[in-house]
Amino acid sequence: MSLLAQFNQAQADSKNLPERPDNMTLLKIYALFKQASSGDATGERPGMTDFVARAKFDAWAEIKGTSKDAAMQEYIDLIESLKD
């Protein structure tokens, strides 16, 4: 199975996890997904009053420079670990 096919399967699996991950894990999932699908974080950092968007942007910006393939593999591995 190709990396992209595994990534797409992990994306589908993420919607059916046995229990909801904690917020830090959700941010990691979001960041890896964005890095794998869009590359490095772009645009303005959200303002202080938009806590959720700011946390998401910061999590994504933290992994700047990670290749799309590496981000896909980390995303796949993370979702697999949450399925157990």
Backbone as a chain_set.jsonl record, in Angstrom:
{"seq": "MSLLAQFNQAQADSKNLPERPDNMTLLKIYALFKQASSGDATGERPGMTDFVARAKFDAWAEIKGTSKDAAMQEYIDLIESLKD", "coords": {"N": [[0.854, -1.182, 0.0], [0.601, 2.206, -0.845], [2.198, 5.173, 0.503], [0.524, 7.42, 0.451], [-1.988, 6.198, 0.208], [-2.071, 4.824, 2.649], [-2.041, 7.039, 4.341], [-4.485, 8.257, 3.669], [-6.191, 6.224, 4.551], [-5.6, 6.249, 7.294], [-6.56, 8.756, 7.888], [-9.318, 8.338, 7.533], [-9.649, 6.4, 9.526], [-9.166, 7.945, 11.768], [-11.5, 9.172, 12.391], [-12.966, 7.293, 13.658], [-11.994, 6.47, 16.153], [-11.515, 4.577, 19.193], [-11.731, 6.067, 21.579], [-11.931, 9.56, 22.436], [-9.068, 11.456, 21.778], [-6.738, 13.229, 23.983], [-6.407, 16.855, 24.315], [-3.788, 17.765, 23.603], [-2.855, 15.681, 22.022], [-4.74, 15.787, 19.982], [-4.039, 18.254, 18.861], [-1.519, 17.57, 17.878], [-2.232, 15.652, 15.959], [-3.689, 17.311, 14.221], [-1.67, 19.136, 13.423], [0.212, 17.442, 12.133], [-1.386, 16.458, 10.07], [-1.956, 18.838, 8.631], [0.651, 19.6, 7.907], [1.388, 17.451, 6.302], [-0.486, 17.644, 4.247], [-0.479, 20.331, 3.384], [2.034, 21.464, 3.705], [4.544, 23.657, 5.137], [3.5, 25.893, 7.798], [1.573, 28.739, 7.011], [0.691, 32.211, 6.532], [-0.875, 34.643, 8.729], [-0.369, 34.578, 12.265], [-3.003, 33.66, 14.365], [-4.945, 35.925, 16.429], [-4.732, 36.867, 19.963], [-7.228, 36.464, 21.145], [-8.448, 34.365, 19.876], [-8.231, 31.495, 20.878], [-8.284, 28.714, 20.172], [-7.721, 28.573, 17.376], [-5.233, 29.782, 17.429], [-3.719, 27.989, 18.98], [-3.802, 25.754, 17.288], [-2.461, 26.774, 15.029], [0.058, 27.304, 16.162], [0.869, 24.701, 16.894], [1.109, 23.549, 14.382], [3.061, 25.216, 13.229], [5.226, 24.546, 14.789], [6.286, 22.201, 13.748], [7.505, 22.931, 11.456], [9.335, 22.592, 8.468], [9.408, 19.853, 8.424], [9.249, 17.155, 6.217], [6.698, 16.426, 3.752], [6.244, 13.689, 3.347], [7.423, 12.566, 5.661], [5.784, 13.708, 7.603], [3.354, 12.55, 6.882], [3.914, 9.841, 7.481], [4.366, 9.973, 10.26], [1.833, 10.805, 11.076], [0.265, 8.602, 10.284], [1.416, 6.614, 11.945], [0.784, 7.679, 14.478], [-2.049, 7.673, 14.495], [-2.46, 4.916, 14.238], [-1.418, 4.058, 16.694], [-3.305, 5.07, 18.414], [-5.537, 3.598, 17.849], [-5.391, 1.182, 19.152]], "CA": [[0.0, 0.0, 0.0], [1.42, 3.411, -0.936], [2.149, 6.072, 1.66], [-0.681, 8.252, 0.322], [-3.141, 5.342, 0.513], [-2.042, 4.602, 4.102], [-2.419, 8.322, 4.938], [-5.932, 8.402, 3.49], [-6.832, 5.253, 5.439], [-5.443, 6.762, 8.667], [-7.496, 9.884, 8.005], [-10.643, 7.739, 7.742], [-9.622, 5.737, 10.828], [-9.138, 8.95, 12.842], [-12.887, 9.544, 12.707], [-13.587, 6.166, 14.35], [-11.139, 6.01, 17.248], [-12.308, 4.054, 20.303], [-12.017, 7.153, 22.51], [-11.431, 10.854, 21.987], [-7.739, 11.766, 22.314], [-6.641, 14.47, 24.758], [-6.209, 18.041, 23.479], [-2.423, 17.831, 23.056], [-2.789, 14.69, 20.946], [-5.541, 16.336, 18.884], [-3.225, 19.283, 18.216], [-0.467, 16.861, 17.132], [-2.907, 15.079, 14.79], [-3.989, 18.433, 13.333], [-0.417, 19.672, 12.881], [0.769, 16.479, 11.187], [-2.255, 16.434, 8.894], [-1.734, 20.07, 7.868], [2.003, 19.561, 7.35], [1.382, 16.447, 5.238], [-1.341, 18.035, 3.134], [-0.267, 21.711, 2.93], [3.401, 21.926, 3.9], [4.796, 24.528, 6.29], [2.469, 26.853, 8.199], [1.614, 30.011, 6.301], [-0.306, 33.187, 6.948], [-0.728, 35.341, 9.998], [-0.712, 33.858, 13.49], [-4.259, 34.194, 14.893], [-4.843, 36.821, 17.577], [-4.801, 36.35, 21.337], [-8.589, 36.119, 21.567], [-8.878, 33.129, 19.213], [-7.353, 30.511, 21.518], [-8.233, 27.438, 19.453], [-7.0, 28.773, 16.111], [-3.843, 30.103, 17.77], [-3.094, 26.73, 19.406], [-3.641, 24.938, 16.085], [-1.392, 27.363, 14.217], [1.329, 27.102, 16.862], [1.223, 23.282, 16.787], [1.519, 23.339, 12.993], [4.31, 25.95, 13.011], [6.281, 23.841, 15.532], [6.888, 21.128, 12.95], [7.963, 23.546, 10.205], [10.529, 21.961, 7.92], [9.191, 18.412, 8.294], [8.799, 16.845, 4.855], [5.326, 15.923, 3.667], [6.27, 12.23, 3.534], [7.693, 12.284, 7.075], [4.574, 14.074, 8.343], [2.359, 11.5, 6.601], [4.271, 8.63, 8.22], [4.116, 10.235, 11.685], [0.374, 10.835, 11.229], [-0.171, 7.204, 10.205], [1.86, 5.938, 13.164], [0.04, 8.204, 15.62], [-3.424, 7.15, 14.428], [-2.372, 3.479, 14.536], [-1.202, 3.879, 18.134], [-4.548, 5.435, 19.104], [-6.559, 2.593, 17.556], [-5.25, 0.015, 20.046]], "C": [[0.902, 1.248, 0.0], [1.248, 4.28, 0.315], [0.886, 6.923, 1.628], [-1.939, 7.447, 0.656], [-3.219, 5.068, 2.02], [-2.484, 5.868, 4.833], [-3.924, 8.528, 4.848], [-6.703, 7.438, 4.389], [-6.754, 5.716, 6.889], [-6.386, 7.924, 8.91], [-8.914, 9.366, 8.256], [-10.719, 7.091, 9.122], [-9.693, 6.742, 11.98], [-10.545, 9.368, 13.265], [-13.599, 8.472, 13.525], [-12.708, 5.604, 15.462], [-12.002, 5.551, 18.417], [-12.633, 5.112, 21.367], [-11.371, 8.432, 22.008], [-10.07, 11.126, 22.614], [-7.754, 13.059, 23.13], [-6.288, 15.623, 23.818], [-4.82, 18.128, 22.859], [-2.254, 16.852, 21.896], [-3.588, 15.174, 19.74], [-4.765, 17.414, 18.131], [-2.119, 18.647, 17.37], [-1.047, 16.254, 15.851], [-3.162, 16.176, 13.759], [-2.719, 18.925, 12.642], [0.18, 18.73, 11.833], [-0.067, 16.403, 9.915], [-2.007, 17.655, 8.012], [-0.36, 20.065, 7.199], [2.047, 18.595, 6.161], [0.589, 16.909, 4.022], [-1.016, 19.411, 2.564], [1.178, 22.186, 3.025], [3.505, 22.835, 5.114], [3.658, 25.515, 6.532], [2.671, 28.17, 7.465], [0.566, 30.952, 6.864], [0.01, 33.795, 8.3], [-1.087, 34.421, 11.166], [-1.996, 34.472, 14.045], [-4.045, 35.007, 16.169], [-5.043, 36.125, 18.908], [-6.201, 35.872, 21.725], [-9.099, 34.829, 20.927], [-7.96, 31.993, 19.661], [-7.188, 29.228, 20.71], [-7.416, 27.57, 18.173], [-5.522, 29.043, 16.374], [-3.085, 28.829, 18.181], [-2.841, 25.825, 18.201], [-2.486, 25.46, 15.235], [-0.034, 27.116, 14.851], [1.805, 25.656, 16.758], [1.74, 22.972, 15.38], [2.879, 23.99, 12.744], [5.495, 25.261, 13.703], [6.986, 22.781, 14.7], [7.313, 21.629, 11.57], [9.254, 22.863, 9.754], [10.418, 20.449, 7.793], [8.681, 18.133, 6.884], [7.375, 16.292, 4.882], [5.281, 14.419, 3.914], [6.51, 11.855, 4.991], [6.464, 12.593, 7.918], [3.475, 13.031, 8.124], [2.643, 10.259, 7.439], [4.021, 8.812, 9.712], [2.617, 10.229, 11.98], [-0.181, 9.407, 11.238], [0.17, 6.461, 11.492], [1.066, 6.377, 14.383], [-1.39, 7.648, 15.641], [-3.446, 5.655, 14.738], [-2.226, 3.243, 16.042], [-2.47, 4.198, 18.928], [-5.669, 4.427, 18.873], [-6.531, 1.435, 18.543], [-5.964, 0.209, 21.367]], "O": [[1.86, 1.32, 0.77], [0.287, 4.135, 1.07], [0.247, 7.125, 2.661], [-2.849, 7.957, 1.311], [-4.306, 5.079, 2.598], [-3.211, 5.793, 5.824], [-4.564, 8.924, 5.822], [-7.75, 7.795, 4.929], [-7.726, 5.592, 7.634], [-6.945, 8.067, 9.998], [-9.629, 9.903, 9.102], [-11.731, 7.214, 9.811], [-10.22, 6.428, 13.047], [-10.745, 9.861, 14.375], [-14.7, 8.698, 14.027], [-12.683, 4.393, 15.684], [-13.099, 6.071, 18.617], [-13.694, 5.056, 21.988], [-10.396, 8.401, 21.258], [-9.919, 11.04, 23.832], [-8.66, 13.881, 22.991], [-5.914, 15.4, 22.666], [-4.689, 18.526, 21.702], [-1.588, 17.16, 20.908], [-3.161, 14.991, 18.6], [-4.827, 17.482, 16.904], [-1.817, 19.125, 16.277], [-0.431, 16.331, 14.788], [-2.888, 15.998, 12.572], [-2.697, 19.108, 11.424], [0.606, 19.176, 10.768], [0.474, 16.295, 8.815], [-1.865, 17.531, 6.795], [-0.229, 20.481, 6.048], [2.668, 18.889, 5.14], [0.955, 16.598, 2.889], [-1.248, 19.648, 1.378], [1.51, 23.231, 2.464], [2.661, 22.792, 6.009], [2.952, 25.917, 5.607], [3.795, 28.65, 7.318], [-0.337, 30.532, 7.587], [1.029, 33.493, 8.921], [-1.993, 33.594, 11.065], [-2.074, 35.693, 14.184], [-3.075, 34.794, 16.896], [-5.46, 34.969, 18.978], [-6.338, 34.967, 22.548], [-10.086, 34.26, 21.393], [-7.048, 31.583, 18.943], [-6.078, 28.714, 20.579], [-6.52, 26.765, 17.919], [-4.66, 28.584, 15.625], [-1.941, 28.625, 17.773], [-1.785, 25.199, 18.105], [-1.641, 24.691, 14.778], [0.921, 26.761, 14.16], [2.994, 25.403, 16.56], [2.699, 22.217, 15.219], [3.751, 23.387, 12.118], [6.633, 25.381, 13.251], [8.162, 22.495, 14.928], [7.461, 20.843, 10.634], [10.145, 22.595, 10.56], [11.243, 19.823, 7.126], [7.77, 18.813, 6.411], [6.912, 15.765, 5.894], [4.391, 13.926, 4.606], [5.877, 10.934, 5.507], [6.131, 11.844, 8.836], [2.755, 12.671, 9.056], [1.732, 9.688, 8.038], [3.514, 7.901, 10.366], [2.183, 9.711, 13.009], [-0.993, 9.053, 12.092], [-0.673, 5.767, 12.062], [0.713, 5.555, 15.228], [-1.876, 7.209, 16.683], [-4.35, 5.178, 15.425], [-2.843, 2.331, 16.594], [-2.677, 3.644, 20.008], [-6.646, 4.406, 19.621], [-7.549, 0.775, 18.746], [-5.938, -0.679, 22.219]]}, "num_chains": 1, "name": "protein.A"}
